[in-house]
Amino acid sequence: PGGLNKMAREVSKPSKQTGRAAKSEVKKGSSAAHRTLKKAGRDTKAELKRTTGVTTPAPSPEHKPGGLNKMARDVSHQSKKTGAHVKHQTKKEAAKGHGAATKAGKKAKEEVKNP
């Protein structure tokens, strides 16, 4: 036992622990932000109901969806769409950088092989 595998484990274990800890912290922050946003949304909806007097009626066959719930859905949908757009832009930029780095690496490797 030991040798190369032992060295690999000694490098891998701390990096895994660091990665897990970082992921856990991000998850905690994300969870807290989500709870805050949910509370703000509920409070806003309740305040609108109090000020306008419009509440969700009992379901009936003639009732068409809309009102405060529709507004909330529209706002939620728009924020999700915006977030997805930002994420896609970020990933596109990262992919461009990765592609450039890959090309440069392959070129350097080829130059080393064939001087």
N, C-alpha and C positions, 0 to 999 in steps of 0.2 A: 504493500500500500504506500502511496505517496507519488512522488515523481510529478509528471506533467499534470495528471488528473487532480492531484492535491493542489497544485498551484492554480489550476483553473477554478477549483471550488473556492479557494481563498479569495480570488478576484470576483467570482460570480456572486457569492453569498452576500457580501456587503452591498454590491450594486443592486441586487434584488431587494434587500431590506430598504435601501434608500428609495428605490422606485416605489415600493409598496407604501412607504411613509408619505412620499410626495403625493401619490394617488389618493391616499386617505385624507390628506389635508385639503386637496382640491375638492374631494367629494363632500367634506364637511362644509366648506365654503359654499359650494353649489347648493347643498341642501338648505343651508341657512338662507341663502338668497331666494330660493324657491319658496320657502315658508313665508318670508317677508313679502314677496310678490303676491302670494295667495291671500295673505291677510289684507294687503292693500286693496286687492281686487274685491274681496268680500266687503270691506269697509266702504269702498266707493259705491258698490251696488246697494248696500243698505242705506247709505246716505241719499242716494238718488231716489230710492223707494220712499224714504221719509219726506224728502223735499217735494217730490212730484206727486206723491200719493198713488202712483202707479205700482201695483203689485202683481205678482203672477196669479192669474185667475185659475179657478179650478178647471181641469180639463173638460172640454165639451167637444162634440163632433164638429161643430162649426168653427172651432178655434183654429186660427192659423198661427204658426210659430212666429215669434218676433218679439218686440218690446225690448226690455233690458237684457234678456238672455241673448237675443240676436246681436245687440250692440257689443255685449261682452265677447261673444264668439268672434265677431268681426275684428275687434281689437286684438284678441288672442291670435287669430289667424294671421293678421298683418304682422304682429311682432314675431311670430314663428317664421314667417316668410322672410322678414328682414334678417333675422338671426341666421337662417339657412343661407341667405345670399352672402352675408359676411363670412360665414364658415367656408363656403365654396370659393370665394375670392382668396381667402387665406390659403386654402389647400392648393389652389392653382398656382399661387406664387411659390409655395413650398415645392411643388412638383417641378416648376421651372428651374428653381435652384438645384434641385436634386438631379435633374436632367443635365444641367450644365456641369455639375460636379462629376457626374458619371462619364460624360464625354471627355472631360479633362483627364480623368483617371485612366480611361482606356487609351487615350492618346499618349499619356506618359508611359503607360505599360508597354505600348507598341514601340515607343522610342527606345526603351530600355532593351527590348527584345532585338530590335533591328537598328543598331546605332548608325 
